[in-house]
Amino acid sequence: MERYNFKAAYVGDDKRRKDSWRRVVVDGSSRLWELDQAMRKAFGYDVDDHLSSYSTGGCLFLVSPRLSEDEGNHPIQELRLEAGDKIWWAWDLGISLKHVVVLEGMEEK
């Protein structure tokens, strides 16, 4: 099974978060909501509340930690990402903390 290695960096206007980035690794079988939870934990964001979104390739996916049947069920593998591809992630759509998430690579587990 493959593992996806992502590097996520904050790209918003909040100067306190400037230069903030994290590495996140998830299994290839993961769904967007699982990547979302890993990202929230890595950045220290609330994991039980707030809507977030992912956009890539002209598609927008909304993810809510309170809903089990939303766009967060989309498998990451189906995004057909390659090393260097970017996903845009926004946490808490009310204040919209924006991040760029780059797939650094995939490796066998």
N, C-alpha and C positions, 0 to 999 in steps of 0.2 A: 504494500500500500504506500502511496506517495504522501509526503508531507509538504505543505506549502509554507514557504518562508517569506513573510511579509515585513517590510519596514514602513512604518506609519509615522508621518510627521504633521504636526499642527501647522496650518497655513492661514489662520485667521488673523484678525487685527489686535487681539489681546496681547499686549507686550509682556505680560507675566508668563504667557505660554510660549512665547517666541523661542525658537530653537528646541522645542519639546518634540522628542521622537521616541519611538519604542519599536522593538522587534517582536513579532507575534508569529507563532508557528501553530498551524492547525492541520489535522488530517485531511487528506484529499477527499474523503467521503463527507466532510463537514458541510453544513448548510450555512447560509448567511447569518442566521440567528446565532450560531455557535461562534462564527468569526466575530460577530457583534459583541457577544459576551466576553470573548478574549480581549477585544480591543478596549472595552469599557474597563475591565479589570486592570489591564496594562497601564491605562492612563489615569486610573483612580476615579473613574466616573461612576455614578449611580447605576447599578446593574438591574434594579427592580422597577425603574420608572423611565420616562422620557422616550419619545419616538426618535428613531434615527433613520438615516437613509444612506444607500449606496448607489452610485451611478457609474456606469461603464458602458462603452459602446453604444451610447444613445438610449440605454435602458435605465430606469429608475426603480429601485426596490426600497419599499418602506418596511422597517423592522420595529416591532413593538415587543418588549419583554413580557407584556401581559397577554398577548394573543398567540395562540399556538398555530393557527391556520392563517398566516399572512404571507407576504412575499419573502419573509425571512426563511421560509422553508425551501427556497431555491438552492439547489446544490451548487457549491462553489465550482465543482468540476465542469458543470454545464456553461459556465462563463467562458470556458476555453481560453484561459489566461496563459500567457507565455512570459518567461523571464523578462522583466523590464516593463511589463504592462502596468497601467495605473488604474486604480479604483478611487473614486472620490467618496469620502465618508463624512457625514455630518451627524454629530451627536446633539441631542436636545434641540429639536427643530425650532423651539421658541427663541433660543439665543444662538443656535446654529454654530457650534464649534466645528470648524471645517478642518479636514485632514486629507492628505494625499497618501494613499496606500499603494506601495510599489511591490509587486511580486519579485523578490530577489532571486528566487529559484525554487525548484522542486527536487526532492530527494526521496529515495526509497527508505522506508522505515525499518 
